[in-house]
Amino acid sequence: MSVLFAFLTLAIEAVIGYPDRLFQLVGHPVTWIGRVITTLDRNLNKPNSSAPLRRMAGIVTLVILITVAAGVGWSIQSLLGTGAGLVATALVSSSLIAQRSLFAHVNAVAEALETDGLKAGRMAVSQIVGRDPHTLDEAAVARAAIESLAENFSDGIVAPAFWLAVAGLPGAAAYKAVNTADSMIGHRTPRHEAFGWAAARFDDLVNLPASRLSALLIIGACPFVRDASAGAAWRALRRDSGEHRSPNAGWPEAAMAGALGLALAGPRSYGGVLVDDAEMGSGGRREAHAADIRRALALFRVADALLIIALGLAAAAIMLHG
């Protein structure tokens, strides 16, 4: 039933997304989770506490977040039930998936570069990456958009779908809480290095299956996209993915880089701090353009379709033999 539930959730979100009017009226689950994290950070992360105490406070914060998120998810799933209620639950859980919004945000970068130039491209890409936009030339803007697309395909789509299929709405809600916590407090800053340690490490763990699956989906999409190479994607994946500073982000980024013949990642600036990272697709072309963003989006759409089809076939097989 959970696999069918994951399939329905992806299908619903692919069609309707998360309506802007609904966001304006009630916000979004990520914003709700974010408020809880902000409150816990303010009250439990005491600057005058020792690093071990702050690390323990971060563990407590993570346990609270997972318990609350999974509990809310379980309550909704239990209340709505099966049958017609399954569709209603899938409608609720579609808010945890980001297929349409991810495509729209990355597509906006390509459109900005094509129609209004570098300044507009920098503004558009600043909505989806944390690096310093004023330091980016056109090629760097395009690479940033493609890197964000690859990484968020894993974090924002494949991972919640995976946990939906494994543990239903409670699993996906708990995953989203962990992932949001990592994005807010899982940084190596003086305030969050100890407090956010648990969130960062646990996020690495829960994203591990999806990052590998995302890379395979991107490779599987290559034969359906013009000038995309499955062989080069596989070689880049095997050669470069383990060199990334993240144990997970390198997998979809390396596959995307190899498929497009690009060199992604490498040194980047965040908040004025240069972060040195290995190239994904090393030896590929650094001069990326809006057309490369378009090719990456085509790969994304096919890979996403493959995920939905795979879940649909798995659900059908389970129902036939269940």
C-alpha positions in Angstrom: 0.0 0.0 0.0 2.9 2.4 0.7 4.3 1.9 -2.8 0.9 2.7 -4.3 0.7 5.7 -2.0 4.1 7.0 -3.2 3.0 6.6 -6.8 -0.2 8.5 -6.3 1.6 11.2 -4.4 4.1 11.8 -7.2 1.4 11.6 -9.9 -0.8 14.2 -8.0 2.1 16.6 -7.4 3.3 16.3 -11.0 -0.2 17.5 -12.1 -1.1 20.2 -9.6 2.0 21.0 -7.6 1.4 23.1 -4.5 -1.0 26.0 -5.4 0.3 29.5 -4.7 -3.1 30.5 -3.2 -2.9 27.6 -0.7 0.7 28.7 0.2 -0.6 32.3 0.8 -3.5 31.0 2.9 -1.8 28.4 5.2 1.9 28.4 4.3 3.7 25.1 3.6 4.9 22.1 5.7 8.5 23.2 5.3 7.7 26.6 6.7 5.8 25.0 9.6 8.8 22.7 10.3 11.1 25.7 10.0 9.3 27.6 12.7 9.6 24.7 15.1 13.3 24.4 14.3 13.8 28.2 14.9 12.0 28.0 18.2 14.1 25.0 19.4 17.3 26.6 18.2 16.5 29.8 20.1 15.6 27.9 23.3 18.0 25.0 23.4 21.1 26.2 21.6 22.7 28.3 24.3 25.9 30.1 23.2 27.4 29.9 26.7 27.0 26.1 26.9 29.9 23.7 26.2 30.1 22.0 22.8 29.1 18.6 24.2 26.0 20.1 25.8 25.1 21.9 22.6 25.6 18.6 20.7 23.2 16.9 23.1 20.7 19.7 22.7 20.9 19.2 19.0 20.2 15.5 19.4 17.2 16.3 21.6 16.0 18.8 18.9 16.2 16.2 16.2 14.3 13.6 18.2 11.6 16.1 18.9 11.3 17.0 15.2 11.2 13.4 14.0 8.6 12.4 16.7 6.3 15.4 16.0 6.6 15.1 12.2 6.0 11.3 12.2 3.2 11.6 14.7 1.4 14.2 12.6 1.9 12.1 9.5 0.6 8.9 11.2 -2.4 10.8 12.6 -3.4 12.1 9.1 -2.9 8.8 7.5 -4.9 7.0 10.2 -7.7 9.5 10.1 -8.1 9.4 6.3 -7.7 5.7 6.0 -7.6 3.6 2.8 -9.8 3.6 -0.4 -10.8 7.1 -1.2 -9.0 8.2 1.9 -5.7 7.0 0.3 -6.1 9.6 -2.5 -6.9 12.3 0.1 -3.7 11.3 2.0 -1.7 11.3 -1.2 -3.0 14.8 -1.9 -1.8 15.9 1.6 1.6 14.2 1.1 2.1 15.8 -2.3 3.1 18.9 -0.4 6.3 17.1 0.6 7.4 16.6 -3.1 8.9 19.3 -5.2 8.7 18.2 -8.9 6.9 21.2 -10.3 8.5 23.9 -8.1 12.0 22.5 -8.8 11.5 22.6 -12.5 10.0 26.1 -12.4 12.8 27.5 -10.3 15.6 26.1 -12.5 13.7 26.9 -15.7 13.5 30.5 -14.5 17.3 30.7 -14.5 17.5 29.5 -18.1 14.8 32.0 -19.1 16.5 34.9 -17.3 19.8 34.2 -19.0 18.2 33.9 -22.4 16.0 37.0 -22.2 17.5 39.4 -19.7 21.2 38.5 -19.4 23.6 37.9 -16.6 22.2 40.2 -13.9 18.7 38.6 -14.2 20.3 35.1 -14.2 22.2 35.9 -11.0 18.9 37.1 -9.3 17.1 33.9 -10.5 19.8 31.5 -9.3 20.0 33.2 -5.9 16.6 31.8 -5.2 17.8 28.2 -5.3 21.5 28.3 -4.2 23.3 29.8 -1.2 26.4 30.9 -3.0 27.3 34.6 -3.6 25.5 35.5 -6.8 27.6 38.6 -7.5 30.7 36.5 -8.0 29.1 34.3 -10.7 29.6 34.8 -14.4 27.2 33.3 -16.9 28.8 29.9 -16.9 28.8 29.7 -13.1 25.2 30.7 -13.0 24.3 27.9 -15.4 26.4 25.4 -13.5 24.9 26.4 -10.2 21.4 25.9 -11.6 22.3 22.5 -12.9 24.0 21.4 -9.7 20.9 22.5 -7.7 18.6 20.6 -10.1 20.7 17.4 -9.7 21.0 17.6 -5.9 17.3 18.6 -5.3 16.1 15.9 -7.6 17.5 13.6 -4.9 16.6 15.6 -1.8 13.3 17.0 -2.9 11.8 14.3 -5.0 13.5 10.8 -4.9 14.2 10.8 -1.1 10.6 11.8 0.1 9.2 9.3 -2.5 11.5 6.6 -1.2 10.4 7.2 2.4 6.8 7.4 1.3 7.2 3.9 -0.3 9.0 2.5 2.8 7.0 4.1 5.7 4.1 6.0 4.3 3.3 9.6 5.3 5.0 9.3 8.7 8.2 8.3 7.0 8.1 11.1 4.5 7.1 13.7 7.1 10.0 12.6 9.3 12.4 12.8 6.4 11.3 16.3 5.5 11.8 17.4 9.1 15.4 16.0 9.1 16.2 17.5 5.7 14.8 20.9 6.7 16.8 20.8 10.0 20.0 20.1 8.0 19.4 23.0 5.7 18.8 25.4 8.7 21.2 24.2 11.4 23.4 21.6 9.8 26.2 24.1 9.0 29.8 24.3 10.3 29.4 27.8 11.8 30.3 28.8 15.4 26.6 28.7 16.4 25.6 25.4 14.7 28.7 23.2 14.4 27.8 21.4 17.6 24.1 21.9 17.8 23.5 21.0 14.2 25.8 17.9 14.2 23.0 15.4 14.7 20.8 16.9 12.0 23.7 17.0 9.4 24.8 13.4 10.1 21.3 11.9 10.2 20.5 13.8 7.0 23.5 12.1 5.3 22.2 8.7 6.4 18.5 9.1 5.3 19.6 10.5 2.0 22.0 7.7 1.1 19.5 5.4 -0.7 17.9 8.2 -2.7 21.2 9.7 -3.9 22.2 6.4 -5.4 18.8 5.9 -6.9 18.8 9.4 -8.3 22.1 8.9 -10.1 20.8 5.7 -11.7 17.6 7.4 -12.8 19.6 10.2 -14.5 21.7 7.6 -16.3 18.6 5.7 -17.3 17.1 8.9 -18.7 20.1 9.5 -21.0 19.0 7.4 -24.0 15.8 9.5 -24.2 17.5 12.9 -24.2 19.4 14.2 -27.2 23.2 14.4 -26.8 23.1 12.9 -23.3 25.6 10.1 -22.7 24.7 7.3 -20.3 28.3 5.8 -20.6 29.9 9.1 -19.7 27.5 9.6 -16.8 28.4 6.2 -15.5 32.1 6.8 -15.8 31.8 10.2 -14.0 29.7 8.6 -11.3 32.3 5.9 -10.6 35.2 8.3 -10.8 34.0 11.5 -9.1 31.0 10.9 -6.8 33.2 9.8 -3.9 35.3 13.0 -4.1 32.5 15.3 -3.3 32.5 16.9 0.2 29.0 15.6 0.6 28.6 11.8 0.8 25.4 12.0 -1.2 25.3 15.1 -3.4 28.2 13.9 -5.5 26.1 11.0 -6.9 23.4 12.9 -8.8 25.8 15.8 -9.6 28.4 13.5 -11.1 25.8 11.6 -13.1 24.4 14.8 -14.4 27.8 16.3 -15.2 28.9 13.2 -17.1 25.6 12.9 -19.0 25.9 16.5 -20.2 29.7 16.5 -20.8 30.1 19.3 -18.1 32.4 19.8 -15.2 30.3 20.8 -12.2 31.0 21.7 -8.6 34.6 22.7 -7.9 35.6 25.8 -5.8 32.6 28.0 -4.9 31.9 31.0 -2.6 29.4 31.0 0.2 28.9 34.1 2.3 32.4 35.3 1.2 34.0 32.0 2.2 35.6 30.0 -0.6 34.6 26.3 -0.4 37.1 24.0 -2.2 35.4 21.0 -3.7 36.3 18.4 -6.3 34.9 18.7 -9.8 32.1 16.4 -10.8 32.6 15.3 -14.4 36.2 16.2 -14.2 37.7 17.0 -17.6 34.4 18.2 -18.9 33.4 21.6 -20.2 33.3 24.4 -17.6 31.6 26.9 -20.0 28.0 26.1 -19.3 25.1 28.0 -20.9 21.3 28.3 -20.7 21.1 25.6 -23.4 22.8 23.2 -21.0 20.3 24.1 -18.3 17.6 23.1 -20.8 19.3 19.8 -21.5 19.6 19.2 -17.7 15.8 19.9 -17.3 15.1 17.4 -20.1 17.1 14.8 -18.3 15.3 15.7 -15.0 11.8 15.3 -16.6 12.7 11.9 -18.0 14.3 10.7 -14.8 11.3 11.8 -12.8 9.0 10.1 -15.2 11.0 6.9 -14.9 10.6 7.1 -11.1 6.9 7.5 -11.4 6.6 4.6 -13.9 8.8 2.4 -11.7 6.6 3.0 -8.6 3.4 2.5 -10.7 4.7 -0.9 -12.0 5.9 -1.9 -8.5 2.5 -1.0 -7.0 0.7 -3.0 -9.8 2.9 -6.0 -9.2 2.3 -5.9 -5.5 -1.4 -5.6 -5.9 -1.5 -8.5 -8.4 0.5 -10.8 -6.2 -0.6 -9.6 -2.8 
